[in-house]
Amino acid sequence: MFKFKNFFSDDIGIDLGTANTLVFSKDAGSVVLREPSVVAIQAGSKRVLAVGEKAKEMIGVTPGNILAIRPMKSGVIADFDVTVAMFKYFLGKVCPHRFYSKYMRPRLVIAVP
């Protein structure tokens, strides 16, 4: 049975890997985002400064108050809050113009080894 809300929703698959995160879109039929699983945060406050490729460039060249970390360690989520921030950033990058309400949200499949 066809549901009206499925007409406007996206089907998205996310592979949270230790090194890279991949985002697959059913509409595109392929991987639409491939970025490193790295987040740059401000030490002490855990405020997210950069995610993905921009955060990877900060590894080793940041001042002491900025930490570039990998929230996934050995296939396990090591820092839940930072992983959620990374996840929201990647989802916003894949569908930035979408308006999601209570009834129309993307259907997600998340794979974690």
N, C-alpha and C positions, 0 to 999 in steps of 0.2 A: 504494500500500500504506500503510495506517494504521500509524503508529508510536506506541507507548504514550507515549514521552517528549514527543511533540508535543501530546498532550492537556493537559499541564500547563505547557507553555512559552508565553511570550508572543511575539507578532510585533510588533516595534517599529521604526519608521522615525525617524531623527533627521536634521534639517537643521541643520548647524552653519553659521550665517550670521555675517557680520561684525557686524551690529547685533543680531539676535535669533536665538535657537535655538528650533526647533520640534520637538516630539516627538509622533509619531502612533502610536496604538495600534490594531491591527487589531481587538481585542476591542471597543473603544469605537466604532470606526468613524470617528474624527475626531481632530483635534489635541487632545491632553490637556494639553499644557504649552507655553506661549509666554512665554519670559523673555528679558531682555537678555543678550547674550554679554559679561558683565562679571564680573570676579573681583577681590575686594579681598584683597590679600596684605600680610603684614608685611614691610617692607623688610629686606633682609639675609638673613632665614631662609627666605623664600618660603613661609611658613606661610599657608594659606588661612583667611581670617577670614569672608568672606561671598561668596555667589555669586548671580548673577541680579539680581532687583529690589532686594534689600537692598544689594548692591554698587553698583548704579547710583545709589542714593540717597547713597552716600558720595563720589561724584565731586565734587571741588571743596570738600568740607567736612571732609575728613579731616586729621588731624595729619600731620606729615612722615614719621613712621615707618610709615604705612599708605598703600599705593598701590592705587588702583582702576584696573585695566588691562583692556584688551580683548585677549584672547589670539589673536583672529583679526584679521588686517590685510589688507584688499583681497582677501578670499576665501581667504587662505592662512593656515595655522596658523603663527603667529609664535612662540609659546612652547608647546612640546609638553607640558611637565609641568603647566603651569597649565590647558591645554586638557583634559588627562586628569582633573584634579581637578574641573573644571567638568562634564565628561561623567559622571563617577561621581555627582556631586551630583544632576544631572538624572535619571539613571537610578534612583537611590535614591528620588527624589521621586515618580516615576511608579509604581514597584512597591516600596513600602517593606516590605510584609508578606511578600513572597515569600522562600522559601528556595531558593536555587539551589545545586545540587550539580554534580558533574562531568558528570552525565548530563542534568540538567534546567536549562538556561539559556535566557534569551530569545534569539530569533533577531533579529539587528539588521541594518538597512540604514542606512548613514551616508552622507549626501550633503554633499560639500564642493565649492563652485564652483571 
